[in-house]
């Protein structure tokens, strides 16, 4: 995966060797704080894509109704459960 990231940066920068070198220097000296930030950004992006941040599987959604018998008329509330089909979020 790391090789893919380096290759993607090289393709992205094209002939701009200076910017590519700056990015490589950054990656060569990455700190724990930076890794935490990178991890959070990646996880948020996966969630935005409706995917599990642990395994990348597309989330499944189940619709159900919750009965509120404590209220007058016993209304039902529509609920949607989102879960990973691989059980990562269990």
PyMOL Python script that loads the backbone (N, CA, C, O; Angstrom):
from pymol import cmd

cmd.read_pdbstr("""\
ATOM      1  N   UNK A   1       0.822  -1.189   0.000  1.00  0.00           N
ATOM      2  CA  UNK A   1       0.000   0.000   0.000  1.00  0.00           C
ATOM      3  C   UNK A   1       0.870   1.259   0.000  1.00  0.00           C
ATOM      4  O   UNK A   1       0.553   2.236  -0.678  1.00  0.00           O
ATOM      5  N   UNK A   2       1.945   1.233   0.746  1.00  0.00           N
ATOM      6  CA  UNK A   2       2.824   2.399   0.801  1.00  0.00           C
ATOM      7  C   UNK A   2       3.403   2.683  -0.586  1.00  0.00           C
ATOM      8  O   UNK A   2       3.500   3.839  -0.998  1.00  0.00           O
ATOM      9  N   UNK A   3       3.787   1.624  -1.301  1.00  0.00           N
ATOM     10  CA  UNK A   3       4.311   1.806  -2.665  1.00  0.00           C
ATOM     11  C   UNK A   3       3.268   2.464  -3.566  1.00  0.00           C
ATOM     12  O   UNK A   3       3.606   3.297  -4.407  1.00  0.00           O
ATOM     13  N   UNK A   4       2.001   2.091  -3.389  1.00  0.00           N
ATOM     14  CA  UNK A   4       0.929   2.697  -4.188  1.00  0.00           C
ATOM     15  C   UNK A   4       0.812   4.195  -3.906  1.00  0.00           C
ATOM     16  O   UNK A   4       0.594   4.987  -4.822  1.00  0.00           O
ATOM     17  N   UNK A   5       0.958   4.576  -2.644  1.00  0.00           N
ATOM     18  CA  UNK A   5       0.883   5.991  -2.272  1.00  0.00           C
ATOM     19  C   UNK A   5       2.038   6.764  -2.895  1.00  0.00           C
ATOM     20  O   UNK A   5       1.841   7.852  -3.435  1.00  0.00           O
ATOM     21  N   UNK A   6       3.237   6.206  -2.820  1.00  0.00           N
ATOM     22  CA  UNK A   6       4.415   6.866  -3.400  1.00  0.00           C
ATOM     23  C   UNK A   6       4.242   6.992  -4.920  1.00  0.00           C
ATOM     24  O   UNK A   6       4.507   8.048  -5.495  1.00  0.00           O
ATOM     25  N   UNK A   7       3.795   5.905  -5.563  1.00  0.00           N
ATOM     26  CA  UNK A   7       3.576   5.937  -7.015  1.00  0.00           C
ATOM     27  C   UNK A   7       2.513   6.971  -7.391  1.00  0.00           C
ATOM     28  O   UNK A   7       2.662   7.685  -8.382  1.00  0.00           O
ATOM     29  N   UNK A   8       1.442   7.049  -6.599  1.00  0.00           N
ATOM     30  CA  UNK A   8       0.382   8.016  -6.879  1.00  0.00           C
ATOM     31  C   UNK A   8       0.895   9.448  -6.745  1.00  0.00           C
ATOM     32  O   UNK A   8       0.539  10.314  -7.544  1.00  0.00           O
ATOM     33  N   UNK A   9       1.726   9.696  -5.740  1.00  0.00           N
ATOM     34  CA  UNK A   9       2.315  11.027  -5.586  1.00  0.00           C
ATOM     35  C   UNK A   9       3.205  11.370  -6.767  1.00  0.00           C
ATOM     36  O   UNK A   9       3.191  12.501  -7.253  1.00  0.00           O
ATOM     37  N   UNK A  10       3.973  10.402  -7.228  1.00  0.00           N
ATOM     38  CA  UNK A  10       4.857  10.642  -8.369  1.00  0.00           C
ATOM     39  C   UNK A  10       4.043  10.977  -9.625  1.00  0.00           C
ATOM     40  O   UNK A  10       4.393  11.888 -10.376  1.00  0.00           O
ATOM     41  N   UNK A  11       2.966  10.238  -9.839  1.00  0.00           N
ATOM     42  CA  UNK A  11       2.093  10.509 -10.990  1.00  0.00           C
ATOM     43  C   UNK A  11       1.424  11.867 -10.830  1.00  0.00           C
ATOM     44  O   UNK A  11       1.333  12.633 -11.789  1.00  0.00           O
ATOM     45  N   UNK A  12       0.962  12.166  -9.633  1.00  0.00           N
ATOM     46  CA  UNK A  12       0.265  13.430  -9.372  1.00  0.00           C
ATOM     47  C   UNK A  12       1.164  14.629  -9.650  1.00  0.00           C
ATOM     48  O   UNK A  12       0.725  15.608 -10.254  1.00  0.00           O
ATOM     49  N   UNK A  13       2.409  14.557  -9.217  1.00  0.00           N
ATOM     50  CA  UNK A  13       3.319  15.690  -9.377  1.00  0.00           C
ATOM     51  C   UNK A  13       3.938  15.781 -10.766  1.00  0.00           C
ATOM     52  O   UNK A  13       4.421  16.842 -11.162  1.00  0.00           O
ATOM     53  N   UNK A  14       3.925  14.691 -11.497  1.00  0.00           N
ATOM     54  CA  UNK A  14       4.441  14.717 -12.864  1.00  0.00           C
ATOM     55  C   UNK A  14       5.884  15.209 -12.910  1.00  0.00           C
ATOM     56  O   UNK A  14       6.772  14.580 -12.335  1.00  0.00           O
ATOM     57  N   UNK A  15       6.124  16.330 -13.593  1.00  0.00           N
ATOM     58  CA  UNK A  15       7.482  16.872 -13.761  1.00  0.00           C
ATOM     59  C   UNK A  15       7.925  17.766 -12.615  1.00  0.00           C
ATOM     60  O   UNK A  15       9.061  18.242 -12.619  1.00  0.00           O
ATOM     61  N   UNK A  16       7.059  18.011 -11.630  1.00  0.00           N
ATOM     62  CA  UNK A  16       7.407  18.893 -10.501  1.00  0.00           C
ATOM     63  C   UNK A  16       8.183  18.098  -9.451  1.00  0.00           C
ATOM     64  O   UNK A  16       7.634  17.694  -8.425  1.00  0.00           O
ATOM     65  N   UNK A  17       9.464  17.884  -9.727  1.00  0.00           N
ATOM     66  CA  UNK A  17      10.305  17.067  -8.860  1.00  0.00           C
ATOM     67  C   UNK A  17      10.482  17.688  -7.475  1.00  0.00           C
ATOM     68  O   UNK A  17      10.591  16.965  -6.485  1.00  0.00           O
ATOM     69  N   UNK A  18      10.511  19.007  -7.396  1.00  0.00           N
ATOM     70  CA  UNK A  18      10.694  19.687  -6.105  1.00  0.00           C
ATOM     71  C   UNK A  18       9.527  19.386  -5.162  1.00  0.00           C
ATOM     72  O   UNK A  18       9.748  19.065  -3.994  1.00  0.00           O
ATOM     73  N   UNK A  19       8.303  19.485  -5.648  1.00  0.00           N
ATOM     74  CA  UNK A  19       7.133  19.211  -4.806  1.00  0.00           C
ATOM     75  C   UNK A  19       7.078  17.735  -4.425  1.00  0.00           C
ATOM     76  O   UNK A  19       6.731  17.389  -3.295  1.00  0.00           O
ATOM     77  N   UNK A  20       7.423  16.869  -5.376  1.00  0.00           N
ATOM     78  CA  UNK A  20       7.466  15.431  -5.093  1.00  0.00           C
ATOM     79  C   UNK A  20       8.496  15.150  -4.001  1.00  0.00           C
ATOM     80  O   UNK A  20       8.236  14.361  -3.092  1.00  0.00           O
ATOM     81  N   UNK A  21       9.658  15.789  -4.085  1.00  0.00           N
ATOM     82  CA  UNK A  21      10.702  15.621  -3.068  1.00  0.00           C
ATOM     83  C   UNK A  21      10.213  16.133  -1.716  1.00  0.00           C
ATOM     84  O   UNK A  21      10.475  15.502  -0.692  1.00  0.00           O
ATOM     85  N   UNK A  22       9.506  17.270  -1.692  1.00  0.00           N
ATOM     86  CA  UNK A  22       8.963  17.798  -0.433  1.00  0.00           C
ATOM     87  C   UNK A  22       7.996  16.807   0.207  1.00  0.00           C
ATOM     88  O   UNK A  22       8.019  16.599   1.420  1.00  0.00           O
ATOM     89  N   UNK A  23       7.146  16.199  -0.618  1.00  0.00           N
ATOM     90  CA  UNK A  23       6.204  15.210  -0.092  1.00  0.00           C
ATOM     91  C   UNK A  23       6.930  13.984   0.453  1.00  0.00           C
ATOM     92  O   UNK A  23       6.540  13.444   1.489  1.00  0.00           O
ATOM     93  N   UNK A  24       7.970  13.545  -0.227  1.00  0.00           N
ATOM     94  CA  UNK A  24       8.739  12.389   0.246  1.00  0.00           C
ATOM     95  C   UNK A  24       9.448  12.706   1.560  1.00  0.00           C
ATOM     96  O   UNK A  24       9.520  11.855   2.446  1.00  0.00           O
ATOM     97  N   UNK A  25       9.963  13.909   1.689  1.00  0.00           N
ATOM     98  CA  UNK A  25      10.604  14.326   2.948  1.00  0.00           C
ATOM     99  C   UNK A  25       9.568  14.312   4.074  1.00  0.00           C
ATOM    100  O   UNK A  25       9.844  13.837   5.175  1.00  0.00           O
ATOM    101  N   UNK A  26       8.383  14.833   3.789  1.00  0.00           N
ATOM    102  CA  UNK A  26       7.312  14.817   4.797  1.00  0.00           C
ATOM    103  C   UNK A  26       7.006  13.386   5.233  1.00  0.00           C
ATOM    104  O   UNK A  26       6.929  13.107   6.430  1.00  0.00           O
ATOM    105  N   UNK A  27       6.831  12.482   4.277  1.00  0.00           N
ATOM    106  CA  UNK A  27       6.527  11.087   4.604  1.00  0.00           C
ATOM    107  C   UNK A  27       7.677  10.410   5.342  1.00  0.00           C
ATOM    108  O   UNK A  27       7.454   9.557   6.202  1.00  0.00           O
ATOM    109  N   UNK A  28       8.894  10.788   5.007  1.00  0.00           N
ATOM    110  CA  UNK A  28      10.060  10.187   5.655  1.00  0.00           C
ATOM    111  C   UNK A  28      10.175  10.599   7.127  1.00  0.00           C
ATOM    112  O   UNK A  28      10.797   9.897   7.924  1.00  0.00           O
ATOM    113  N   UNK A  29       9.574  11.733   7.480  1.00  0.00           N
ATOM    114  CA  UNK A  29       9.689  12.240   8.852  1.00  0.00           C
ATOM    115  C   UNK A  29       8.334  12.355   9.545  1.00  0.00           C
ATOM    116  O   UNK A  29       8.157  13.183  10.439  1.00  0.00           O
ATOM    117  N   UNK A  30       7.392  11.534   9.136  1.00  0.00           N
ATOM    118  CA  UNK A  30       6.047  11.611   9.694  1.00  0.00           C
ATOM    119  C   UNK A  30       6.077  11.228  11.180  1.00  0.00           C
ATOM    120  O   UNK A  30       6.786  10.312  11.595  1.00  0.00           O
ATOM    121  N   UNK A  31       5.289  11.955  11.954  1.00  0.00           N
ATOM    122  CA  UNK A  31       5.234  11.728  13.408  1.00  0.00           C
ATOM    123  C   UNK A  31       3.924  11.037  13.768  1.00  0.00           C
ATOM    124  O   UNK A  31       3.014  10.941  12.944  1.00  0.00           O
ATOM    125  N   UNK A  32       3.840  10.558  15.010  1.00  0.00           N
ATOM    126  CA  UNK A  32       2.636   9.871  15.463  1.00  0.00           C
ATOM    127  C   UNK A  32       1.405  10.764  15.340  1.00  0.00           C
ATOM    128  O   UNK A  32       0.330  10.299  14.962  1.00  0.00           O
ATOM    129  N   UNK A  33       1.567  12.042  15.660  1.00  0.00           N
ATOM    130  CA  UNK A  33       0.449  12.979  15.557  1.00  0.00           C
ATOM    131  C   UNK A  33      -0.055  13.051  14.114  1.00  0.00           C
ATOM    132  O   UNK A  33      -1.262  13.066  13.872  1.00  0.00           O
ATOM    133  N   UNK A  34       0.863  13.094  13.176  1.00  0.00           N
ATOM    134  CA  UNK A  34       0.485  13.158  11.761  1.00  0.00           C
ATOM    135  C   UNK A  34      -0.219  11.871  11.328  1.00  0.00           C
ATOM    136  O   UNK A  34      -1.170  11.909  10.547  1.00  0.00           O
ATOM    137  N   UNK A  35       0.255  10.735  11.839  1.00  0.00           N
ATOM    138  CA  UNK A  35      -0.390   9.464  11.503  1.00  0.00           C
ATOM    139  C   UNK A  35      -1.810   9.423  12.044  1.00  0.00           C
ATOM    140  O   UNK A  35      -2.716   8.916  11.382  1.00  0.00           O
ATOM    141  N   UNK A  36      -2.010   9.960  13.255  1.00  0.00           N
ATOM    142  CA  UNK A  36      -3.348  10.014  13.838  1.00  0.00           C
ATOM    143  C   UNK A  36      -4.267  10.870  12.972  1.00  0.00           C
ATOM    144  O   UNK A  36      -5.414  10.498  12.724  1.00  0.00           O
ATOM    145  N   UNK A  37      -3.769  12.008  12.515  1.00  0.00           N
ATOM    146  CA  UNK A  37      -4.550  12.897  11.650  1.00  0.00           C
ATOM    147  C   UNK A  37      -4.885  12.194  10.328  1.00  0.00           C
ATOM    148  O   UNK A  37      -6.019  12.258   9.852  1.00  0.00           O
ATOM    149  N   UNK A  38      -3.897  11.532   9.749  1.00  0.00           N
ATOM    150  CA  UNK A  38      -4.091  10.809   8.490  1.00  0.00           C
ATOM    151  C   UNK A  38      -5.123   9.700   8.658  1.00  0.00           C
ATOM    152  O   UNK A  38      -5.981   9.500   7.798  1.00  0.00           O
ATOM    153  N   UNK A  39      -5.032   8.979   9.779  1.00  0.00           N
ATOM    154  CA  UNK A  39      -5.974   7.898  10.067  1.00  0.00           C
ATOM    155  C   UNK A  39      -7.401   8.448  10.197  1.00  0.00           C
ATOM    156  O   UNK A  39      -8.345   7.862   9.667  1.00  0.00           O
ATOM    157  N   UNK A  40      -7.552   9.571  10.901  1.00  0.00           N
ATOM    158  CA  UNK A  40      -8.875  10.166  11.059  1.00  0.00           C
ATOM    159  C   UNK A  40      -9.452  10.624   9.723  1.00  0.00           C
ATOM    160  O   UNK A  40     -10.630  10.401   9.445  1.00  0.00           O
ATOM    161  N   UNK A  41      -8.629  11.261   8.900  1.00  0.00           N
ATOM    162  CA  UNK A  41      -9.098  11.722   7.581  1.00  0.00           C
ATOM    163  C   UNK A  41      -9.540  10.543   6.724  1.00  0.00           C
ATOM    164  O   UNK A  41     -10.572  10.610   6.055  1.00  0.00           O
ATOM    165  N   UNK A  42      -8.765   9.466   6.742  1.00  0.00           N
ATOM    166  CA  UNK A  42      -9.102   8.280   5.953  1.00  0.00           C
ATOM    167  C   UNK A  42     -10.400   7.650   6.458  1.00  0.00           C
ATOM    168  O   UNK A  42     -11.253   7.260   5.660  1.00  0.00           O
ATOM    169  N   UNK A  43     -10.550   7.551   7.766  1.00  0.00           N
ATOM    170  CA  UNK A  43     -11.765   6.963   8.338  1.00  0.00           C
ATOM    171  C   UNK A  43     -12.983   7.822   8.007  1.00  0.00           C
ATOM    172  O   UNK A  43     -14.035   7.288   7.655  1.00  0.00           O
ATOM    173  N   UNK A  44     -12.854   9.142   8.114  1.00  0.00           N
ATOM    174  CA  UNK A  44     -13.973  10.027   7.784  1.00  0.00           C
ATOM    175  C   UNK A  44     -14.353   9.914   6.307  1.00  0.00           C
ATOM    176  O   UNK A  44     -15.534   9.942   5.963  1.00  0.00           O
ATOM    177  N   UNK A  45     -13.354   9.788   5.442  1.00  0.00           N
ATOM    178  CA  UNK A  45     -13.621   9.652   4.012  1.00  0.00           C
ATOM    179  C   UNK A  45     -14.386   8.356   3.734  1.00  0.00           C
ATOM    180  O   UNK A  45     -15.321   8.346   2.934  1.00  0.00           O
ATOM    181  N   UNK A  46     -13.989   7.265   4.391  1.00  0.00           N
ATOM    182  CA  UNK A  46     -14.698   5.999   4.230  1.00  0.00           C
ATOM    183  C   UNK A  46     -16.140   6.118   4.717  1.00  0.00           C
ATOM    184  O   UNK A  46     -17.055   5.608   4.071  1.00  0.00           O
ATOM    185  N   UNK A  47     -16.350   6.788   5.853  1.00  0.00           N
ATOM    186  CA  UNK A  47     -17.709   6.979   6.361  1.00  0.00           C
ATOM    187  C   UNK A  47     -18.534   7.820   5.397  1.00  0.00           C
ATOM    188  O   UNK A  47     -19.713   7.538   5.183  1.00  0.00           O
ATOM    189  N   UNK A  48     -17.927   8.847   4.812  1.00  0.00           N
ATOM    190  CA  UNK A  48     -18.622   9.665   3.812  1.00  0.00           C
ATOM    191  C   UNK A  48     -19.016   8.832   2.596  1.00  0.00           C
ATOM    192  O   UNK A  48     -20.016   9.119   1.938  1.00  0.00           O
ATOM    193  N   UNK A  49     -18.231   7.804   2.304  1.00  0.00           N
ATOM    194  CA  UNK A  49     -18.512   6.920   1.174  1.00  0.00           C
ATOM    195  C   UNK A  49     -19.481   5.800   1.564  1.00  0.00           C
ATOM    196  O   UNK A  49     -19.761   4.912   0.760  1.00  0.00           O
ATOM    197  N   UNK A  50     -19.997   5.845   2.814  1.00  0.00           N
ATOM    198  CA  UNK A  50     -20.900   4.830   3.357  1.00  0.00           C
ATOM    199  C   UNK A  50     -20.219   3.467   3.419  1.00  0.00           C
ATOM    200  O   UNK A  50     -20.801   2.439   3.073  1.00  0.00           O
ATOM    201  N   UNK A  51     -18.960   3.493   3.874  1.00  0.00           N
ATOM    202  CA  UNK A  51     -18.175   2.265   4.002  1.00  0.00           C
ATOM    203  C   UNK A  51     -17.610   2.131   5.415  1.00  0.00           C
ATOM    204  O   UNK A  51     -17.412   3.124   6.115  1.00  0.00           O
ATOM    205  N   UNK A  52     -17.356   0.903   5.816  1.00  0.00           N
ATOM    206  CA  UNK A  52     -16.798   0.615   7.134  1.00  0.00           C
ATOM    207  C   UNK A  52     -15.351   1.108   7.195  1.00  0.00           C
ATOM    208  O   UNK A  52     -14.558   0.784   6.312  1.00  0.00           O
ATOM    209  N   UNK A  53     -14.993   1.886   8.222  1.00  0.00           N
ATOM    210  CA  UNK A  53     -13.622   2.380   8.315  1.00  0.00           C
ATOM    211  C   UNK A  53     -12.608   1.299   8.720  1.00  0.00           C
ATOM    212  O   UNK A  53     -11.402   1.542   8.670  1.00  0.00           O
ATOM    213  N   UNK A  54     -13.080   0.113   9.118  1.00  0.00           N
ATOM    214  CA  UNK A  54     -12.172  -0.966   9.522  1.00  0.00           C
ATOM    215  C   UNK A  54     -11.819  -1.902   8.373  1.00  0.00           C
ATOM    216  O   UNK A  54     -10.666  -2.305   8.224  1.00  0.00           O
ATOM    217  N   UNK A  55     -12.841  -2.255   7.541  1.00  0.00           N
ATOM    218  CA  UNK A  55     -12.575  -3.229   6.483  1.00  0.00           C
ATOM    219  C   UNK A  55     -12.881  -2.696   5.077  1.00  0.00           C
ATOM    220  O   UNK A  55     -12.495  -3.316   4.085  1.00  0.00           O
ATOM    221  N   UNK A  56     -13.571  -1.553   4.986  1.00  0.00           N
ATOM    222  CA  UNK A  56     -13.869  -0.955   3.693  1.00  0.00           C
ATOM    223  C   UNK A  56     -15.127  -1.482   3.017  1.00  0.00           C
ATOM    224  O   UNK A  56     -15.469  -1.042   1.920  1.00  0.00           O
ATOM    225  N   UNK A  57     -15.823  -2.424   3.663  1.00  0.00           N
ATOM    226  CA  UNK A  57     -17.058  -2.964   3.069  1.00  0.00           C
ATOM    227  C   UNK A  57     -18.136  -1.887   3.052  1.00  0.00           C
ATOM    228  O   UNK A  57     -18.168  -1.013   3.918  1.00  0.00           O
ATOM    229  N   UNK A  58     -19.011  -1.957   2.065  1.00  0.00           N
ATOM    230  CA  UNK A  58     -20.127  -1.015   1.981  1.00  0.00           C
ATOM    231  C   UNK A  58     -21.114  -1.339   3.108  1.00  0.00           C
ATOM    232  O   UNK A  58     -21.491  -2.495   3.300  1.00  0.00           O
ATOM    233  N   UNK A  59     -21.525  -0.310   3.847  1.00  0.00           N
ATOM    234  CA  UNK A  59     -22.481  -0.501   4.937  1.00  0.00           C
ATOM    235  C   UNK A  59     -23.820  -1.001   4.408  1.00  0.00           C
ATOM    236  O   UNK A  59     -24.217  -0.695   3.284  1.00  0.00           O
ATOM    237  N   UNK A  60     -24.497  -1.766   5.230  1.00  0.00           N
ATOM    238  CA  UNK A  60     -25.854  -2.196   4.941  1.00  0.00           C
ATOM    239  C   UNK A  60     -26.781  -1.455   5.895  1.00  0.00           C
ATOM    240  O   UNK A  60     -26.380  -1.078   6.996  1.00  0.00           O
ATOM    241  N   UNK A  61     -28.023  -1.249   5.467  1.00  0.00           N
ATOM    242  CA  UNK A  61     -28.993  -0.494   6.255  1.00  0.00           C
ATOM    243  C   UNK A  61     -30.245  -1.341   6.439  1.00  0.00           C
ATOM    244  O   UNK A  61     -30.741  -1.957   5.496  1.00  0.00           O
ATOM    245  N   UNK A  62     -30.747  -1.361   7.678  1.00  0.00           N
ATOM    246  CA  UNK A  62     -31.967  -2.109   7.985  1.00  0.00           C
ATOM    247  C   UNK A  62     -32.973  -1.137   8.581  1.00  0.00           C
ATOM    248  O   UNK A  62     -32.673  -0.414   9.531  1.00  0.00           O
ATOM    249  N   UNK A  63     -34.149  -1.133   8.017  1.00  0.00           N
ATOM    250  CA  UNK A  63     -35.225  -0.254   8.477  1.00  0.00           C
ATOM    251  C   UNK A  63     -36.143  -1.031   9.410  1.00  0.00           C
ATOM    252  O   UNK A  63     -36.518  -2.168   9.125  1.00  0.00           O
ATOM    253  N   UNK A  64     -36.502  -0.406  10.528  1.00  0.00           N
ATOM    254  CA  UNK A  64     -37.435  -1.028  11.465  1.00  0.00           C
ATOM    255  C   UNK A  64     -38.203   0.074  12.193  1.00  0.00           C
ATOM    256  O   UNK A  64     -37.874   1.254  12.075  1.00  0.00           O
ATOM    257  N   UNK A  65     -39.221  -0.321  12.938  1.00  0.00           N
ATOM    258  CA  UNK A  65     -40.043   0.634  13.675  1.00  0.00           C
ATOM    259  C   UNK A  65     -39.949   0.337  15.161  1.00  0.00           C
ATOM    260  O   UNK A  65     -40.010  -0.818  15.582  1.00  0.00           O
ATOM    261  N   UNK A  66     -39.799   1.390  15.947  1.00  0.00           N
ATOM    262  CA  UNK A  66     -39.726   1.267  17.394  1.00  0.00           C
ATOM    263  C   UNK A  66     -41.046   1.755  17.974  1.00  0.00           C
ATOM    264  O   UNK A  66     -41.467   2.884  17.720  1.00  0.00           O
ATOM    265  N   UNK A  67     -41.695   0.896  18.756  1.00  0.00           N
ATOM    266  CA  UNK A  67     -42.977   1.216  19.364  1.00  0.00           C
ATOM    267  C   UNK A  67     -42.748   2.017  20.648  1.00  0.00           C
ATOM    268  O   UNK A  67     -41.924   1.637  21.479  1.00  0.00           O
ATOM    269  N   UNK A  68     -43.463   3.105  20.805  1.00  0.00           N
ATOM    270  CA  UNK A  68     -43.369   3.940  22.013  1.00  0.00           C
ATOM    271  C   UNK A  68     -44.659   3.800  22.802  1.00  0.00           C
ATOM    272  O   UNK A  68     -45.532   4.667  22.754  1.00  0.00           O
ATOM    273  N   UNK A  69     -44.766   2.683  23.538  1.00  0.00           N
ATOM    274  CA  UNK A  69     -45.990   2.451  24.301  1.00  0.00           C
ATOM    275  C   UNK A  69     -46.085   3.324  25.551  1.00  0.00           C
ATOM    276  O   UNK A  69     -47.111   3.317  26.232  1.00  0.00           O
ATOM    277  N   UNK A  70     -45.026   4.073  25.857  1.00  0.00           N
ATOM    278  CA  UNK A  70     -45.080   4.999  26.984  1.00  0.00           C
ATOM    279  C   UNK A  70     -45.805   6.293  26.612  1.00  0.00           C
ATOM    280  O   UNK A  70     -46.133   7.096  27.486  1.00  0.00           O
ATOM    281  N   UNK A  71     -46.056   6.495  25.314  1.00  0.00           N
ATOM    282  CA  UNK A  71     -46.742   7.692  24.831  1.00  0.00           C
ATOM    283  C   UNK A  71     -48.190   7.367  24.455  1.00  0.00           C
ATOM    284  O   UNK A  71     -48.529   6.231  24.122  1.00  0.00           O
ATOM    285  N   UNK A  72     -49.014   8.385  24.518  1.00  0.00           N
ATOM    286  CA  UNK A  72     -50.414   8.219  24.176  1.00  0.00           C
ATOM    287  C   UNK A  72     -50.568   7.831  22.699  1.00  0.00           C
ATOM    288  O   UNK A  72     -49.946   8.430  21.821  1.00  0.00           O
ATOM    289  N   UNK A  73     -51.375   6.856  22.451  1.00  0.00           N
ATOM    290  CA  UNK A  73     -51.593   6.385  21.087  1.00  0.00           C
ATOM    291  C   UNK A  73     -50.541   5.382  20.627  1.00  0.00           C
ATOM    292  O   UNK A  73     -50.638   4.844  19.523  1.00  0.00           O
ATOM    293  N   UNK A  74     -49.552   5.131  21.453  1.00  0.00           N
ATOM    294  CA  UNK A  74     -48.476   4.177  21.150  1.00  0.00           C
ATOM    295  C   UNK A  74     -47.913   4.371  19.730  1.00  0.00           C
ATOM    296  O   UNK A  74     -47.981   3.462  18.903  1.00  0.00           O
ATOM    297  N   UNK A  75     -47.358   5.566  19.456  1.00  0.00           N
ATOM    298  CA  UNK A  75     -46.828   5.808  18.108  1.00  0.00           C
ATOM    299  C   UNK A  75     -45.594   4.962  17.808  1.00  0.00           C
ATOM    300  O   UNK A  75     -44.884   4.517  18.710  1.00  0.00           O
ATOM    301  N   UNK A  76     -45.363   4.758  16.520  1.00  0.00           N
ATOM    302  CA  UNK A  76     -44.173   4.023  16.076  1.00  0.00           C
ATOM    303  C   UNK A  76     -43.204   5.018  15.447  1.00  0.00           C
ATOM    304  O   UNK A  76     -43.606   5.915  14.707  1.00  0.00           O
ATOM    305  N   UNK A  77     -41.933   4.843  15.754  1.00  0.00           N
ATOM    306  CA  UNK A  77     -40.891   5.707  15.194  1.00  0.00           C
ATOM    307  C   UNK A  77     -40.063   4.893  14.205  1.00  0.00           C
ATOM    308  O   UNK A  77     -39.573   3.810  14.524  1.00  0.00           O
ATOM    309  N   UNK A  78     -39.919   5.437  13.000  1.00  0.00           N
ATOM    310  CA  UNK A  78     -39.117   4.753  11.988  1.00  0.00           C
ATOM    311  C   UNK A  78     -37.637   4.913  12.331  1.00  0.00           C
ATOM    312  O   UNK A  78     -37.169   6.024  12.579  1.00  0.00           O
ATOM    313  N   UNK A  79     -36.909   3.810  12.344  1.00  0.00           N
ATOM    314  CA  UNK A  79     -35.486   3.798  12.669  1.00  0.00           C
ATOM    315  C   UNK A  79     -34.732   3.125  11.516  1.00  0.00           C
ATOM    316  O   UNK A  79     -35.282   2.282  10.807  1.00  0.00           O
ATOM    317  N   UNK A  80     -33.481   3.508  11.344  1.00  0.00           N
ATOM    318  CA  UNK A  80     -32.626   2.869  10.347  1.00  0.00           C
ATOM    319  C   UNK A  80     -31.322   2.490  11.033  1.00  0.00           C
ATOM    320  O   UNK A  80     -30.605   3.349  11.546  1.00  0.00           O
ATOM    321  N   UNK A  81     -31.025   1.207  11.036  1.00  0.00           N
ATOM    322  CA  UNK A  81     -29.775   0.706  11.617  1.00  0.00           C
ATOM    323  C   UNK A  81     -28.753   0.547  10.500  1.00  0.00           C
ATOM    324  O   UNK A  81     -29.032  -0.069   9.472  1.00  0.00           O
ATOM    325  N   UNK A  82     -27.577   1.104  10.711  1.00  0.00           N
ATOM    326  CA  UNK A  82     -26.481   0.991   9.750  1.00  0.00           C
ATOM    327  C   UNK A  82     -25.430   0.084  10.366  1.00  0.00           C
ATOM    328  O   UNK A  82     -25.028   0.276  11.514  1.00  0.00           O
ATOM    329  N   UNK A  83     -24.988  -0.903   9.601  1.00  0.00           N
ATOM    330  CA  UNK A  83     -24.020  -1.848  10.152  1.00  0.00           C
ATOM    331  C   UNK A  83     -23.110  -2.398   9.061  1.00  0.00           C
ATOM    332  O   UNK A  83     -23.440  -2.367   7.875  1.00  0.00           O
ATOM    333  N   UNK A  84     -21.965  -2.897   9.491  1.00  0.00           N
ATOM    334  CA  UNK A  84     -21.013  -3.527   8.580  1.00  0.00           C
ATOM    335  C   UNK A  84     -21.424  -4.987   8.392  1.00  0.00           C
ATOM    336  O   UNK A  84     -21.657  -5.686   9.378  1.00  0.00           O
ATOM    337  N   UNK A  85     -21.517  -5.456   7.159  1.00  0.00           N
ATOM    338  CA  UNK A  85     -21.902  -6.859   6.925  1.00  0.00           C
ATOM    339  C   UNK A  85     -20.864  -7.852   7.451  1.00  0.00           C
ATOM    340  O   UNK A  85     -21.170  -9.031   7.624  1.00  0.00           O
ATOM    341  N   UNK A  86     -19.649  -7.386   7.704  1.00  0.00           N
ATOM    342  CA  UNK A  86     -18.597  -8.270   8.228  1.00  0.00           C
ATOM    343  C   UNK A  86     -18.529  -8.266   9.745  1.00  0.00           C
ATOM    344  O   UNK A  86     -17.701  -8.966  10.328  1.00  0.00           O
ATOM    345  N   UNK A  87     -19.395  -7.479  10.399  1.00  0.00           N
ATOM    346  CA  UNK A  87     -19.454  -7.467  11.865  1.00  0.00           C
ATOM    347  C   UNK A  87     -18.382  -6.627  12.529  1.00  0.00           C
ATOM    348  O   UNK A  87     -18.156  -6.770  13.730  1.00  0.00           O
ATOM    349  N   UNK A  88     -17.721  -5.762  11.795  1.00  0.00           N
ATOM    350  CA  UNK A  88     -16.650  -4.931  12.382  1.00  0.00           C
ATOM    351  C   UNK A  88     -17.155  -3.976  13.440  1.00  0.00           C
ATOM    352  O   UNK A  88     -16.416  -3.635  14.364  1.00  0.00           O
ATOM    353  N   UNK A  89     -18.398  -3.534  13.329  1.00  0.00           N
ATOM    354  CA  UNK A  89     -18.934  -2.538  14.246  1.00  0.00           C
ATOM    355  C   UNK A  89     -19.733  -3.158  15.388  1.00  0.00           C
ATOM    356  O   UNK A  89     -20.439  -2.453  16.109  1.00  0.00           O
ATOM    357  N   UNK A  90     -19.623  -4.457  15.551  1.00  0.00           N
ATOM    358  CA  UNK A  90     -20.389  -5.145  16.604  1.00  0.00           C
ATOM    359  C   UNK A  90     -19.800  -4.887  17.964  1.00  0.00           C
ATOM    360  O   UNK A  90     -20.315  -5.386  18.964  1.00  0.00           O
TER     361      UNK A  90
END
""", "prot")
cmd.dss("prot")
cmd.show_as("cartoon", "prot")
cmd.util.cbc("prot")
cmd.orient("prot")
